[in-house]
Amino acid sequence: IGSGISILHVDSNRNYRRITGTSIGGGTFLGLCCLLTGCSSYDEAIKLATEGDSTK
């Protein structure tokens, strides 16, 4: 995973442009997931997220 993300403005499937970017991305996501849940990999973090209940 990368360590940053781009922010895009999308008008349609073929019309989009990059507005800006941020250094807070995949690395931050994985680091927080591992600290908060005890997971040890990106795949495990995604599995936990898909099985979670956002109403709790």
N, C-alpha and C positions, 0 to 999 in steps of 0.2 A: 504494500500500500504506500501511497505517496504521503508526503507530510503537509501538503497544502491543497487548496481547492480553488477553482475559478468560479466566479459569479457571472452567470450568463443572462442576457435579456433575449428571450425567445419569442418571436412573432409567429413562426410556423415551423414546419419540419425542415425547411430549407433556408429560413431567414432567422439568423441569430447572431449575436455579437458578444464578445467578452467585455463586461463592464469593469470588473476589478478582480482581485484575488485576495486570499488570506492564507497565512501560514498555519492556521489552526484547521486541521483536517483529519485524515485517517490516523496519523500517529497519536493525536490527542484523543480521538475516539477510542482507540485501542487501549491507550494508557489508562484512561478513566474507567473503561469497562473492567480491565484487569484489577485495578485498585478497588472498585466497588463490588465486584462479583467474585473475584478470585479466579476468573478464567485465565487461560494461559495462551490462547491463540485467537487470531481473527475469526477463524471458522467457528470456534466455540462461542465467541461474543455474538456473532450473527445468529447462531442457533438459539442462544439464550434470548436474544431480542425477538426472534420470530415466535418463540414459545411463550413469551411473557404476556401479561394481562395489563394493558395500559390504564385500566379503570381502577387499579389498586395502587 
